Amino acid sequence: MQNIRTDLAVEAHELSKREAKNATEIEGVISSVEEKNGISITRVEITNENGSRELGKAIGKYTTIDAPNLKYSLEIYEKVCKIIAEEIQEMADIKSDMTTLVVGLGNRDITPDALGTGVISRLMVTRHIKARMNEMVDDSISGVCAIAPGVLGTTGIETADIIQAVTERIKPQLIIAVDALAAADIERVSTTIQISDTGIQPGSGVGNNREGLNEKTIGVKVIAIGMPTVIDAATISKVKIPEELSPLMVTTKDIDLVIERASKTVANGINLALHKNMTLHDIDCCIG
């Protein structure tokens, strides 16, 4: 595949087919499109090493939710929250007696990279309550804990090392990692949410790869959720970007609004998935 930076499997699939000039499916890749409550959902499943090599993505399932009006529509926001919850439940068997660790990746001081930390601030964390007052908690409420490990440049510690240490201590049965992504198509920036069961590669979207967070490296199933908030300037510019400026990333002028709405959407999708009998109204009453 040509050297275009994208974290989205759906874009990698489109680019691979375009390069091959082939309208049929790539061997080892299965894709489908579904409309659910007016929201377009594209599913890409990579089933073998050939598909993984062609797309440059790990073997597994990738769900892409397209919601162009998410920033402005309350109706779309509520629909996407519910779809995120359904997709998480499809990828993981959520039980009330399990513990889920939600990891908010990224740098809270850089707005396009603050999706993960924004999600953490809106989660309904319950592990400490279930540990001390389990008899008072509804059976549909599972144990949820959260961490925002920061970035290597401010902590001096690899993100994967922090998560590994926390995992060894609290022994969660599931990890959900949230991070900002990079897209190859400007129309997907701030309008698309990807969910996968393959884990995540911190920093990959901006060419700063860190150690992967996945079941192989952490020892626990990892579901990754992300929204593209940036695009490589070289992808959209007809002017050659000097090497010393590469990668130069571009974002939208309303990125503050994007991060605020996306953080709440992803967080409440996770809240609905992990606390099965709760509604968005219930969650708002608890968290605000």
Secondary structure, 3 states (H helix, E strand, C coil): CCCCCCCCHHHHHHHHHHHHCCCCCCCCEEEEEEEECCEEEEEEEECCHHHHHHHCCCCEEEEEEECCCCCCCHHHHHHHHHHHHHHHHHHCCCCCCCEEEEEECCCCCCHHHCHHHHHHCCCCCCHHHHHHHHHHCCCCECEEEEECCCCHHHHCCCHHHHHHHHHHHHCCCEEEEEEEEEECCHHHCCCEEEEECCCECCCHHHCCCCCCECHHHHCCCEEEEEEEEEEEHHHHCCCCCCHHHCCCEECCCCHHHHHHHHHHHHHHHHHHHHECCCCHHHHHHHHC
